[in-house]
Amino acid sequence: MAKIKYTKTEQKHQQDSLKQFQRFLPTLQLKKQQLQQEVRLSIEKLSVNRAARQEALDHLAELLQFFSSPQESEKFTSLVEVVTIATSTMNIAGITIPVFDRVEFADKSWDLLTTPWHTDDCVAALKESLSLRAEGKVLEKQYQLLLAELTTTTQRVNLFEKVKIPECKENIRRIRIQLGDMETSAVARSKIAKSKSQKLV
């Protein structure tokens, strides 16, 4: 505990600090609750994304079996090219997080007469798989940012609740006792001095 001065100025400073901590604490607690809820939602979204991604990969693997050779399947993958991953941002509990919008693919066409009949389905499945993977990366980033902010906010709440507020209350109590003792001592000295002066008269 830091050293304190046993003065009325210090007492006022400690009382002001206590009021400030008590005023900010409910806001921090509310932010902590909101972040806890957002982290839970983020975990659920990641779980749903992972399941959908696995399903898309399984579906793609089934379709790839129709290709007669590895060269043919490689030729098919060249039909899918990612141009950009579009994201936006949103504010949650005072922090900016990325939001997945879509994956933009290059507009490629193929000859329907010379390509196998399952090419369309494979292209669609690969695009879906790549979109889900890109979304998963953004969701992972969201989760990391929310978790980091929750950790920081929880530390602040604990600092206020368990350290700063009790410390201010204890300092105010000690200052009051010391000031009371000093006042009592001053009154006692005053009475002794008065008594001595009366004896001298």
Order of alpha helices (4+ residues) and beta strands (2+ residues): alpha-alpha-beta-beta-alpha-alpha
